[in-house]
Each structure stands twice: as C-alpha cells, then as structure tokens.
Amino acid sequence: MFYVHAARAAIPELTRLATTVETWWPAVEAFLRLRVTNARTEGYNTNIKLIKRTARGFRSQANYQRRILLANAAAAA
C-alpha cells in the first residue's frame, strides 16, 4: 500500500524512496525471515582496507597477510 502511494506521488523524494525500497526489499525480507546479515564480512573487509591504506604498501605479501590475520584475530577476541 505504501509503495503504491509513494510511487505515484509527485514528490521526487518520495518516489526515490519507493524505488529504493523496491530495490532493497528482497534483502530486507531475507533478513526479517532468516536473521542473517553479512555485517561480519563487511567489518573484516573494512579492517583489511584500513590496513592497506595505513601501510602505504607492503614489501612482502606474507607480512601483509600476517597483519590482516593479527588485526582480525585481535578484533574477534
């Protein structure tokens, strides 16, 4: 009901909201049904990007991997 009214409205912000809700509804519905998200994976990816950014380049791939493992193990503990 909300989507139909929002999509037909002549207000650009409301039609954009309706489009966003329509786009993301399958993911929202899956969360509501399963209670599972990818938040942990996104957190790990953020940590990896932060390590890469602050290091300004590693000379060794092994050191880069060690730093990632150490940072994520410390965050999980």
Distance bins in CASP14 RR format, pairs under 12 A and 6 or more apart:
PFRMAT RR
TARGET T0000
AUTHOR 0000-0000-0000
RMODE 2
METHOD distances of the structure
MODEL  1
1 7 0 0 0 0 0 1 0 0 0 0 0
1 8 0 0 0 0 0 1 0 0 0 0 0
1 18 0 0 0 0 0 1 0 0 0 0 0
2 8 0 0 0 0 0 1 0 0 0 0 0
2 9 0 0 0 0 0 1 0 0 0 0 0
2 14 0 0 0 0 1 0 0 0 0 0 0
2 17 0 0 0 0 1 0 0 0 0 0 0
2 18 0 0 0 0 1 0 0 0 0 0 0
2 21 0 0 0 0 1 0 0 0 0 0 0
2 22 0 0 0 0 0 1 0 0 0 0 0
2 25 0 0 0 0 0 1 0 0 0 0 0
3 9 0 0 0 0 0 1 0 0 0 0 0
3 14 0 0 0 0 0 1 0 0 0 0 0
3 15 0 0 0 0 0 1 0 0 0 0 0
3 17 0 0 0 0 1 0 0 0 0 0 0
3 18 1 0 1 0 0 0 0 0 0 0 0
3 19 0 0 0 0 1 0 0 0 0 0 0
3 20 0 0 0 0 0 1 0 0 0 0 0
3 21 1 0 0 1 0 0 0 0 0 0 0
3 22 1 0 0 1 0 0 0 0 0 0 0
3 23 0 0 0 0 0 1 0 0 0 0 0
3 25 0 0 0 0 1 0 0 0 0 0 0
4 14 0 0 0 0 0 1 0 0 0 0 0
4 15 0 0 0 0 0 1 0 0 0 0 0
4 18 0 0 0 0 1 0 0 0 0 0 0
4 21 0 0 0 0 0 1 0 0 0 0 0
4 22 0 0 0 0 0 1 0 0 0 0 0
5 11 0 0 0 0 0 1 0 0 0 0 0
5 14 0 0 0 0 1 0 0 0 0 0 0
5 15 0 0 0 0 0 1 0 0 0 0 0
5 17 0 0 0 0 0 1 0 0 0 0 0
5 18 0 0 0 0 1 0 0 0 0 0 0
5 21 0 0 0 0 0 1 0 0 0 0 0
6 12 0 0 0 0 0 1 0 0 0 0 0
6 13 0 0 0 0 1 0 0 0 0 0 0
6 14 1 0 1 0 0 0 0 0 0 0 0
6 15 1 0 0 1 0 0 0 0 0 0 0
6 16 0 0 0 0 1 0 0 0 0 0 0
6 17 1 0 1 0 0 0 0 0 0 0 0
6 18 1 1 0 0 0 0 0 0 0 0 0
6 19 0 0 0 0 1 0 0 0 0 0 0
6 20 0 0 0 0 0 1 0 0 0 0 0
6 21 1 0 0 1 0 0 0 0 0 0 0
6 22 0 0 0 0 1 0 0 0 0 0 0
7 14 0 0 0 0 1 0 0 0 0 0 0
7 15 1 0 0 1 0 0 0 0 0 0 0
7 16 0 0 0 0 0 1 0 0 0 0 0
7 17 0 0 0 0 1 0 0 0 0 0 0
7 18 1 0 1 0 0 0 0 0 0 0 0
7 19 1 0 0 1 0 0 0 0 0 0 0
7 20 0 0 0 0 0 1 0 0 0 0 0
7 21 0 0 0 0 1 0 0 0 0 0 0
7 22 1 0 0 1 0 0 0 0 0 0 0
8 14 0 0 0 0 1 0 0 0 0 0 0
8 15 0 0 0 0 1 0 0 0 0 0 0
8 18 0 0 0 0 1 0 0 0 0 0 0
9 15 1 0 0 1 0 0 0 0 0 0 0
9 16 0 0 0 0 0 1 0 0 0 0 0
9 17 0 0 0 0 1 0 0 0 0 0 0
9 18 1 0 0 1 0 0 0 0 0 0 0
9 19 0 0 0 0 0 1 0 0 0 0 0
11 17 0 0 0 0 1 0 0 0 0 0 0
11 18 0 0 0 0 0 1 0 0 0 0 0
12 18 0 0 0 0 0 1 0 0 0 0 0
12 19 0 0 0 0 0 1 0 0 0 0 0
13 19 0 0 0 0 0 1 0 0 0 0 0
13 20 0 0 0 0 0 1 0 0 0 0 0
14 20 0 0 0 0 0 1 0 0 0 0 0
14 21 0 0 0 0 0 1 0 0 0 0 0
15 21 0 0 0 0 0 1 0 0 0 0 0
15 22 0 0 0 0 0 1 0 0 0 0 0
16 22 0 0 0 0 0 1 0 0 0 0 0
16 23 0 0 0 0 0 1 0 0 0 0 0
17 23 0 0 0 0 0 1 0 0 0 0 0
17 24 0 0 0 0 0 1 0 0 0 0 0
18 24 0 0 0 0 0 1 0 0 0 0 0
18 25 0 0 0 0 0 1 0 0 0 0 0
19 25 0 0 0 0 0 1 0 0 0 0 0
20 27 0 0 0 0 0 1 0 0 0 0 0
20 28 0 0 0 0 0 1 0 0 0 0 0
21 27 0 0 0 0 0 1 0 0 0 0 0
21 28 0 0 0 0 1 0 0 0 0 0 0
21 29 0 0 0 0 0 1 0 0 0 0 0
22 28 0 0 0 0 0 1 0 0 0 0 0
22 29 0 0 0 0 0 1 0 0 0 0 0
24 30 0 0 0 0 0 1 0 0 0 0 0
24 31 0 0 0 0 0 1 0 0 0 0 0
25 31 0 0 0 0 0 1 0 0 0 0 0
25 32 0 0 0 0 0 1 0 0 0 0 0
26 32 0 0 0 0 0 1 0 0 0 0 0
26 33 0 0 0 0 0 1 0 0 0 0 0
26 34 0 0 0 0 0 1 0 0 0 0 0
27 33 0 0 0 0 0 1 0 0 0 0 0
27 34 0 0 0 0 0 1 0 0 0 0 0
27 36 0 0 0 0 0 1 0 0 0 0 0
27 37 0 0 0 0 1 0 0 0 0 0 0
27 38 0 0 0 0 1 0 0 0 0 0 0
28 34 0 0 0 0 0 1 0 0 0 0 0
28 37 0 0 0 0 0 1 0 0 0 0 0
29 35 0 0 0 0 0 1 0 0 0 0 0
30 36 1 0 0 1 0 0 0 0 0 0 0
30 37 0 0 0 0 1 0 0 0 0 0 0
30 38 0 0 0 0 0 1 0 0 0 0 0
31 37 1 0 0 1 0 0 0 0 0 0 0
31 38 0 0 0 0 1 0 0 0 0 0 0
31 39 0 0 0 0 0 1 0 0 0 0 0
37 43 0 0 0 0 0 1 0 0 0 0 0
38 44 0 0 0 0 0 1 0 0 0 0 0
38 45 0 0 0 0 1 0 0 0 0 0 0
39 45 0 0 0 0 0 1 0 0 0 0 0
39 46 0 0 0 0 0 1 0 0 0 0 0
40 46 0 0 0 0 0 1 0 0 0 0 0
40 47 0 0 0 0 0 1 0 0 0 0 0
40 72 0 0 0 0 0 1 0 0 0 0 0
40 75 0 0 0 0 0 1 0 0 0 0 0
40 76 0 0 0 0 1 0 0 0 0 0 0
41 47 0 0 0 0 0 1 0 0 0 0 0
41 48 0 0 0 0 0 1 0 0 0 0 0
41 72 0 0 0 0 0 1 0 0 0 0 0
42 48 0 0 0 0 0 1 0 0 0 0 0
42 49 0 0 0 0 0 1 0 0 0 0 0
43 49 0 0 0 0 1 0 0 0 0 0 0
43 50 0 0 0 0 1 0 0 0 0 0 0
43 71 0 0 0 0 0 1 0 0 0 0 0
43 72 0 0 0 0 1 0 0 0 0 0 0
43 75 0 0 0 0 1 0 0 0 0 0 0
43 76 0 0 0 0 0 1 0 0 0 0 0
44 50 0 0 0 0 0 1 0 0 0 0 0
44 51 0 0 0 0 0 1 0 0 0 0 0
44 68 0 0 0 0 1 0 0 0 0 0 0
44 69 0 0 0 0 0 1 0 0 0 0 0
44 71 0 0 0 0 1 0 0 0 0 0 0
44 72 1 0 1 0 0 0 0 0 0 0 0
44 73 0 0 0 0 0 1 0 0 0 0 0
44 75 0 0 0 0 1 0 0 0 0 0 0
44 76 0 0 0 0 1 0 0 0 0 0 0
45 51 0 0 0 0 0 1 0 0 0 0 0
45 52 0 0 0 0 0 1 0 0 0 0 0
45 68 0 0 0 0 0 1 0 0 0 0 0
45 72 0 0 0 0 0 1 0 0 0 0 0
46 52 0 0 0 0 0 1 0 0 0 0 0
46 53 0 0 0 0 0 1 0 0 0 0 0
46 68 0 0 0 0 0 1 0 0 0 0 0
46 71 0 0 0 0 0 1 0 0 0 0 0
46 72 0 0 0 0 0 1 0 0 0 0 0
46 75 0 0 0 0 0 1 0 0 0 0 0
47 53 0 0 0 0 0 1 0 0 0 0 0
47 54 0 0 0 0 0 1 0 0 0 0 0
47 67 0 0 0 0 1 0 0 0 0 0 0
47 68 1 0 0 1 0 0 0 0 0 0 0
47 69 0 0 0 0 0 1 0 0 0 0 0
47 70 0 0 0 0 0 1 0 0 0 0 0
47 71 1 0 1 0 0 0 0 0 0 0 0
47 72 1 0 1 0 0 0 0 0 0 0 0
47 73 0 0 0 0 0 1 0 0 0 0 0
47 74 0 0 0 0 1 0 0 0 0 0 0
47 75 1 0 0 1 0 0 0 0 0 0 0
47 76 0 0 0 0 0 1 0 0 0 0 0
48 54 0 0 0 0 0 1 0 0 0 0 0
48 55 0 0 0 0 0 1 0 0 0 0 0
48 64 0 0 0 0 1 0 0 0 0 0 0
48 65 0 0 0 0 0 1 0 0 0 0 0
48 67 0 0 0 0 1 0 0 0 0 0 0
48 68 1 0 1 0 0 0 0 0 0 0 0
48 69 0 0 0 0 0 1 0 0 0 0 0
48 70 0 0 0 0 0 1 0 0 0 0 0
48 71 0 0 0 0 1 0 0 0 0 0 0
48 72 0 0 0 0 1 0 0 0 0 0 0
48 75 0 0 0 0 0 1 0 0 0 0 0
49 55 0 0 0 0 0 1 0 0 0 0 0
49 68 0 0 0 0 0 1 0 0 0 0 0
49 71 0 0 0 0 0 1 0 0 0 0 0
50 67 0 0 0 0 0 1 0 0 0 0 0
50 68 0 0 0 0 0 1 0 0 0 0 0
50 71 0 0 0 0 1 0 0 0 0 0 0
50 72 0 0 0 0 0 1 0 0 0 0 0
50 75 0 0 0 0 0 1 0 0 0 0 0
51 57 0 0 0 0 1 0 0 0 0 0 0
51 58 0 0 0 0 1 0 0 0 0 0 0
51 63 0 0 0 0 0 1 0 0 0 0 0
51 64 1 0 0 1 0 0 0 0 0 0 0
51 65 0 0 0 0 0 1 0 0 0 0 0
51 66 0 0 0 0 0 1 0 0 0 0 0
51 67 1 0 1 0 0 0 0 0 0 0 0
51 68 1 0 1 0 0 0 0 0 0 0 0
51 69 0 0 0 0 0 1 0 0 0 0 0
51 70 0 0 0 0 1 0 0 0 0 0 0
51 71 1 0 1 0 0 0 0 0 0 0 0
51 72 0 0 0 0 1 0 0 0 0 0 0
51 74 0 0 0 0 0 1 0 0 0 0 0
51 75 0 0 0 0 0 1 0 0 0 0 0
52 58 0 0 0 0 1 0 0 0 0 0 0
52 64 1 0 0 1 0 0 0 0 0 0 0
52 65 0 0 0 0 0 1 0 0 0 0 0
52 67 0 0 0 0 1 0 0 0 0 0 0
52 68 0 0 0 0 1 0 0 0 0 0 0
52 71 0 0 0 0 0 1 0 0 0 0 0
54 64 0 0 0 0 0 1 0 0 0 0 0
54 67 0 0 0 0 1 0 0 0 0 0 0
54 71 0 0 0 0 0 1 0 0 0 0 0
55 63 0 0 0 0 1 0 0 0 0 0 0
55 64 1 0 0 1 0 0 0 0 0 0 0
55 66 0 0 0 0 0 1 0 0 0 0 0
55 67 1 0 0 1 0 0 0 0 0 0 0
55 68 0 0 0 0 0 1 0 0 0 0 0
55 71 0 0 0 0 0 1 0 0 0 0 0
56 64 0 0 0 0 0 1 0 0 0 0 0
57 63 0 0 0 0 1 0 0 0 0 0 0
57 64 1 0 0 1 0 0 0 0 0 0 0
57 67 0 0 0 0 0 1 0 0 0 0 0
58 64 1 0 1 0 0 0 0 0 0 0 0
58 65 0 0 0 0 1 0 0 0 0 0 0
58 66 0 0 0 0 1 0 0 0 0 0 0
58 67 1 0 0 1 0 0 0 0 0 0 0
58 68 0 0 0 0 0 1 0 0 0 0 0
60 66 0 0 0 0 1 0 0 0 0 0 0
60 67 0 0 0 0 0 1 0 0 0 0 0
61 67 0 0 0 0 0 1 0 0 0 0 0
61 68 0 0 0 0 0 1 0 0 0 0 0
62 68 0 0 0 0 0 1 0 0 0 0 0
62 69 0 0 0 0 0 1 0 0 0 0 0
63 69 0 0 0 0 0 1 0 0 0 0 0
63 70 0 0 0 0 0 1 0 0 0 0 0
64 70 0 0 0 0 0 1 0 0 0 0 0
64 71 0 0 0 0 0 1 0 0 0 0 0
65 71 0 0 0 0 0 1 0 0 0 0 0
65 72 0 0 0 0 0 1 0 0 0 0 0
66 72 0 0 0 0 0 1 0 0 0 0 0
66 73 0 0 0 0 0 1 0 0 0 0 0
67 73 0 0 0 0 0 1 0 0 0 0 0
67 74 0 0 0 0 0 1 0 0 0 0 0
68 74 0 0 0 0 0 1 0 0 0 0 0
68 75 0 0 0 0 0 1 0 0 0 0 0
69 75 0 0 0 0 0 1 0 0 0 0 0
69 76 0 0 0 0 0 1 0 0 0 0 0
70 76 0 0 0 0 0 1 0 0 0 0 0
70 77 0 0 0 0 0 1 0 0 0 0 0
71 77 0 0 0 0 0 1 0 0 0 0 0
END
